[in-house]
């Protein structure tokens, strides 16, 4: 199963934020831990389903970094990424928030390949959070990483073409064409909204989550799922009934003041309901008639929380980390093989 502590051939960053309402930006760092050059194909997708793809080369033992808002970056030879897409017609969703998906491809970008030496981190920054006591904040998380597997389940040999061009199979199968599978469900330990522990008060919790069924193509299909939550408090009392009808890229805000419209039974994340200062929740992507068109889906998440410290009334710090995965489900990433080589390709898939 994919996780956030291994190297891989496919990296997925579930939370990219460039919303200038609070001066947000996201810094991406990626490395190649191998003595060979690799070609990397990437796509941004925002919550309204606008997307743009680009590519670059990583030198042997090389690293690359860029900040998403302006696209300026550094690597051997120079690098500029395209701007994060800001259009799209899908509702609801924030066009300035979304995901980044990157994977190894052959030199002409005609096929995805096995190259299990990629790692990456995202640092989410806010420089002007005006409703917080501390206006400048940042946190970092590791990308979810998928290993390309051979027919025996071992990491496939470098530069092996992995499956059918344009179709990354995320199954975990020992078939010589697949990548690691996806978590069947995600677990998050959290302090409920309004809970206080040793001078730390949680104002609200959020979850940025992406589906393991990713369609990065210009002519893409929507993939919808029902996010089904279950919560437990310290006394092992369980709470159910919370759900949200989502697509493949979304952020759900659990807090009472800014709770996402459409989140059913969101009060199950509140201290007033859970009644303990520590809790955990589980989230699955399921098919349900309550969310028409929804399908079963593995999920990859980043859980965040706004905290006040030492008795302050307002937010002092936003924190975030990836969720914990368990179980396994199949997924896939579909993309348009480009057949071109270069540091940045033109925008594609504007909708």
N, C-alpha and C positions, 0 to 999 in steps of 0.2 A: 504494500500500500504506500502511496505517496506520503511524504512527511516533510518537515521543515528543518531537518538536521542532516540530510544527506546531499551529496552531489547528484546531478541528473542531466538528462538531455532536454527536458522540458521544465520550464519555470513558470509559475503562475503567481502573480501579485494581486490579491483580491481587492486591495484598496489603494487607489490613486486619487489624490485630492488636490485640486488647484482652484478651489472656490475662493475668490477674492473678497467675499463678504467678511472673512476673518483673516485675510492675507495668507491663505493656505498655499502650500507647495509640497511637492514630493521629490525627494532625491533618490535616484536609483543607482546602485552600485552592483556590478556584475563581474565575475572573474572566471578565468579559464585555468584550471589546475592541471594542465597537461603540456607536454613538450611538443605541441603541434598547433597549427593555426586552425580556427574553426569559424564557419560562417553562421551567423545567428539571424533568424527571422523573428520579428516582433510585431505585435498588434496592440494598439489601444482600443478599448471599447468603453464608451461612457454609458451612463444609466438610461439614456434615451436611445441607445443602440447606434449612434454615430460611431464610425471607426476609421482608423488610419493605420496603415502598415508601413514598416521600414526595416532596414537590415543593416548589419555591420559585420566586420571581421574582428575577432579577438586573436591577438598574437600569442605565441607560446608563453604560458605562465602570465598572460596579460590580464589587464583589468580595464574596465570602462566605467564611467560615471556621468550622469547628467541630471539636471534639474528639469522637471517636466513642464513647468509653467512657460519658460522661454525656450526650452530645448537645448540650451547651451550645455556643453559637456567636454569631457577630456578622455582621450585614449591615445595610443601610439599613432601619430599621424593626424590627429584632430578628429572631432566628431560633433555633429549637430543633429539632434533629433527633431522630427516634425512636432508642431504644436499639438497639444492634446485636443481631440475633436470636441466641438462645442455645439454641434447641431443635433439632429435626430428628431423623430416624431413620436417615439414610443412614450406613453404616459402610464403611471407617474415616473418620476426620476429626476435627478439632478444632473444636468449636462456637464458639470464641472467635477464630477466624481465618477469613478469607474474602475477598470482593471487594466493590467498589462500582462500579456502572454508572450513568452519568448521560447524558441526551441532551435536546436541545431539542424541545419540543412546542408546539402552539398553545395559545391562552389557556384553552379549556375542557379541555385534556388529552385530546382526542379523536384527534389525529393527531401523528405525529412530523413535524418540519419541518426544513428546511435553515436552519442558523444557524451558519456556520463561524467563530465568534469566541470559542469557549470554550477555556480552558486550565485545567489543574489540576495540583496537586502533592499528594503524601502524605508526611508526616513520621512515621516509625515510631519510637516512643520506648519505652525501658525504664527505669524508675525504681528497680527493686529486683531486678537480676539478681544473685542471691546467690551464684552459682557463678562470678562474674567478679571480677577484681581491681578493675575500674571498674564499679560497680553502676549508674551512670547513663549511658545511651548514647542516641544518636539518629542516624538517617540519613534522607535525603530522596530521592524519585524522582519523575519526571514521569509523568503519566498517558499511556496510549496513546490517541492522538487519531485519529478518523476524519472525513474531509471528506465531506459530502454532495455528490454530483456531478450535473451536468446532462447533457443528451443529447449534449454534445460533450466531456465529460470535465472541464469546468471546474467550479470551485466553484459550486453552485447559488445562485440568488438568495435573499436572506433571506426567511424565512417561507413559502417554497414547501413545500407538503405533499409529503413524500418517500415515495412508494410507498403500499402498502396499510396502513391503520391497524393498529397492533399488530405489524408485521413490518418490521424494519429489515434490508434485504438488504446484506450486506457482501461485495460481489463485485468492486468496482472497475470495473464495466461502464459504458460510456457510453450509458446508457439513460434517464437522467432520473429514476430512482427509487432508485438504489443509492448506497451509501457506499463508501469505500475498502475494498479487500480486506484479507485477513489474511496474515501471514507464512506461507509454506509450511513454513519451519523456522526455528529460533532458534539463535543462536551465542553462546557465553559464553567469554570468556577468564578463566582462573582459576589460582590456585596450588593444587596438589593438597593434600588433607588430610595434614598432617604436614610439608609443605614449608617451608623457611626461606630467606629471601632478605634480606640486609642488615638483620638484626635483626628482621624481620617473619616470624612463624611462623603459618601457617594451621592452626587447630585443626580446623575442619570447614566444609563448603560445603552450602548448601541451595538449592532452587529452588521458588518459589511460582509456579504457572502456572495459567492459566484457558483454557478452550476458546473458540474463536471461534463456537461454536454455543451460544448462551445462551438458555435458556427461563426467563424471569422471571415467567411466568404463575402464577396460583394453582393451576391444574390443570396442572402441568408434567410433562414427560417427561425422564427421565435421558438424558444423552448421555455415553457412555463412550468412552475412547480408550486406546490403548497408547502410552505415552511411550517412544519408542525412542531410545536414546542411542548416540553414537559419540564416542570421545575420541582426541586426538592429543597426543603430547608434543613437546618441542622438536626432537627428532631425526626428527620426522615419522613416527614409528611410530604406527600406528592400533590402537585397541582397540575391540572390539565385544562384543555379548552382554548389555549392560546394558538393562533395561527395567523399567517399572512400570505396572501396570494402574490407570488413573486415571479420574476422572469430570471434570466441567466445572470444578471448583474444587478445587485440591489443593496441598499443600506436600510436597515430597520432601526428606528429610534424608539427605545423603550420608555424613556422618561415621561413623566406626567405633563410637564410644561411643553415639550416638543414631540410628543408621541406621534409616530407616523400614522396618518389617517389610513384606516383599513386594517390596522392591527387589532385583532379580536382578542379580548380578555388580556389586554396589555397590563392590567393592574397586577397580574401574577408575577411581575418583576419588581413590585413595590414592597418596601419593608412593612407597610401597613397590612399587606396580605400574608407575606411569608413569616413575619414576626421573629426572625432571627437575623443577626448581622452578617451571616455567611450563608451562601446557598450555591446551588449549581443548576444548570439547565442543559437539556439535550435538544438538538434540533435535527429533524430529518426532512428531506425533500420527498414528498409523497404525491401520488395521484389522488384527486378527490373531486367529487361533483361540486363541492363548495368553491372550487377554483376551476372553472371551465377551461378545458384544454391542458390541464396540468398533467405532469408525468413524473414518475419516480426518478430521482436524480441524486447522485452523490454531491456533496457540498464541500467547499473550501472557504474558510472564514477568517476574519480578523475581528476580535472583540475589543471594544474600546469603552472607556468610562471617564466621566468628568468628576474630579475630586476637589473638595475644599479641605484645607489643612489647618490644624491648630485653631479651629473655631471661626475661621473666616466665613463670611456669608456667601461669597461668590466663588467661582471656580478658580483654583490655583494651578491645576495641572490636568491635562488630558493624557491618559495612558492607553496603551494598546498592545495586544499580542495575538498571535495566531491561536485558533481553537485547537483542541485535541481531537484527533480522528480515531474512529473505531469501526470495526466491521469493514466490509468491502463491497463496492458496487462498480459496475462497468460504466465507462464514459467514453467520450471521444472529442477530438478537436479537428474541425474541418477548416481548411484554408485553401486559398488560390495559389498554386505553384506559379511563381512569377517568371522564371526563366531569365532573370536579369541579375546583374551583380552591381552593387554600389552601396554607398554609405547611407543613402536615404532615397526611397522611392516616393512617387507622388501619392497624394491622398487618394484612397479608394473607398468605395462603399458609402458615400454620403447619402443619407436618407433622412 
